[in-house]
Amino acid sequence: MPKLLWVALPLLAAAVLLAVQMLRGRRPSRQALNVASSVLLLAYLLATAGLGIFWVANQQLPVFDWHYLFGYGTVLLVALHLVFNFRVVWRFFMRRRSREVAPGPEHRAALPQPARRGALATLGIAAAASLAYALGWRHGRRDVAAPDRPDAATDSAEPGIVERFHALTSHSRTGVLTSVPLVDWGAAPAPFKRYAKAVPVRLPGPGARRATPLDLGALADILWHTTGVTQSRGGLILRASPSSGALFSTELYLAVRALPGLAPGVWHHDAESHALAPLGAADAAAMLQAAVFDEAARDAPVLVVATAVFRRTGRKYGDRTYRYVLADLGHALENLRVAARVFDVPMRLLPAFDEARVAQALGVDQADEGVLAITALGAPSPPPATPAVGRPGLRPPSPAGHLPSLGVTGAIHTATSLQAASSPHVETVPTHAERAAPAAAATLPPLPRTPPLAPDWLAVIAKRRSVRRFAGAPLPLPALAGVLSGLGGAGPMLSHAVRVNLVVNHVAGLAPGAYRYDAERHALAPRRAPLALRAAAGAAGLDQDVITDAHVVFVLSIDRERFAADPLGAARGYRHAFLEAGLIGERVYLEAGAGGLGACGVGAFYDDEAAALVGVDPAQEWVVHFAALGVKA
């Protein structure tokens, strides 16, 4: 039964009882209605307060946020009203009871005195509140352990760490009551990272010169379209790439080897001011480049390093943070890929690098800010003979490491990291032809072949917004086919473990149902799916209207065997698969925007229900991402 119906059930029962009495000609008095409403109000007050106390303890929520403070005031006023009204309610029931049994003097002497009744009620409420808090605090789960050193995990241990992390961070209807985060995420970090003592180099805004080979103007445009600020609205700062909860954990750094207009060194991109802050000279850049296992990539003009400030996302999403920051980073990296393609700048995501050495070169503490991805930009070229403008100075020292552990987030980041001592053999990601075909299944006739879109992709990125309201008109099948065709155009960048599933609700010429997209045949294969698919999709998506109302819901899953076979290990393959899912999720956004449609990514869902939604066996695949698609309202 839907949650709304459960919550409204007492009110509905009271309304039915009132209607029956009215039909029988027994209209209740104002006093009776007052008493009944007071009893209902008391029940809802106790339920609200109990659940609130439970969830504050269970999720370690900030107890002094604005909405909580107003809630405390509301509860206090309601409780005060009930205290003043309690005598009326008590007399009402006692009078009814006295009609049945009139107590004698000895019974009246045994009745609790008003003061004693008040004390007992206060003790009862305090005990109930303490019990709710204790249940919320203690009724949780254990943390997941990870090796102390990135190279301490054996190949056999890696899948176990990944499985435990994924299980611990999976949502289910029962799990929300039996789980508790073990991390105090502290105060909210600043939304933008700043280096106060650095003298920044201001970058030109979007629309700078298109140049090949790569120069500072083109780099500035690429960075702006990756994570730049595109709009400020109502105090909310919106960025070029979407982020869960608009929290934007991603930070970008540059290791510049040879770039016209910018000195070699390590730089940080300030997305808000669109400027570069110097962190280190050429030797720091060389140190960072040496941490990359791909020797050819070390000669790239620019390496773009992406990190995540975990606490920005963790304060809202808790133990599921690592999933969110990887998907968000995948969105940003897809923007980077598209922008680089517009400028004809070669780019390549690098699968293997030593996170600890990169963090040292950047001067960041991985206890708070994890190194997640590196992209090589531009064709290799010899270093310049003389430096350009903006000679970098010394980078600030790393923090002293005083930050507490990030729990499962820190554990999985450690497990997915590499060390140079391991000297991994890096294989290329399979191309389209090498990619394994999906499991054999009956497929529908091929989807319509639509000409590839050729919009101004930079304008599409700049105008991208998450659309949460969709029209009632059906989505044309060619429009869906065009979006699907665009998803695989770039091929896999880091992982070939991602599978594209769809829940079709309202597409002209296509029966509602669950499907898997076969990119090689450009066709859809029907999947097993529950009845009332639209309602099931909404329920799996935590009853979010954007999922229920969407014409199509993309449900991305990752093949466990495939990511476990990553040449860098199962844990690294898990990270790569999430990044790849984020890349594909952003393609949904951009293809939708180019076609005049609306899209919205969603990372919150019940994992078990999401798997059942598209007929996925969790023993073989894990659902990792939702994306809604439809005709904009």
Buried (B, 14 or more C-beta within 10 A) or exposed (E): EEEEEEEEEBEEEBEEEBEEEEEEEEEBEEEEEBBBEBBBBBEBBBEBBBEBBBBBBBBBBEEEEEEBEEBBEEBEEBBEEBEEBBEEBEEBEEEEEEEEEEEEEEEEEEEEEEEEEEEEEEEEBEEBBEEBBEBBBEBBBEBBEBBEEBEEBEEEBBBBBBBBBBBBBBBEEEBEBEBBBBBEBEEEBEBBBEBEEBEBBEBBEBEBEBBEBBBBBBBBBBBBBBBBBBEEEEEEBBBBBBBBBEBBBBBBBBBBBBBBBBBBBBBBBBBBBBBBBBBBBBEBBBBBBBBBBBEEBBBBBBBBBBBBBBBBBBBBBBBBBBBBBBBBBBBBBBBBBBBBBBBEBBBBBBBBBBBBBBBBBBBBBBBBBBBBBBBBBBEBBEEBEEBBEBEBEEBBEBEEEEBEEBBBBBBBBBBBBBBBEBEBEBEEBBEEEEBEEBEEEEBBEEBBEBEEBEEEBBEBBBEBBBBBEBBEEBBBBBBBBBBBBBBBEBBBBBBBBBBBBBBBBBBEEBEEBBBBBBBEBBBBBBBEBBEEBBEBBBBBBBBBEBBBBBBBBBBBBBBBEBBBEBBBBBBBBBBBBBBBBBBBBBBBBBBBBBBEBBBBBBBBBBBBBBBBBBBBEBEBBBBBBBBBBBBEE
